[in-house]
């Protein structure tokens, strides 16, 4: 079972994570959306496609762009469609 934590709070928990490039991608239904806020940030990966971001917000503290996902990944990354990954101090254990 993998858990993503930030600011003392579990944001996501699942035994169905997918690992890509060392990052744990959590199924969207395993992520507590209460702690996510849409971000305007987007980046492009050559083989995965365009990533969109969420800010992680816990107890009023904001971790900008600390979660990302590929809404419409390229075919090589189709296995992470509907999954969310974390970074920027979010601990995955």
Secondary structure, 3 states (H helix, E strand, C coil): CEEEEECCEEEEEECCCEEECCEEEEEHHHECHHHEEEEEEEEEECCCEEEEEEEEEECCEEEEEEEEECCCCCHHHHHHCCEEEECCCCEEC
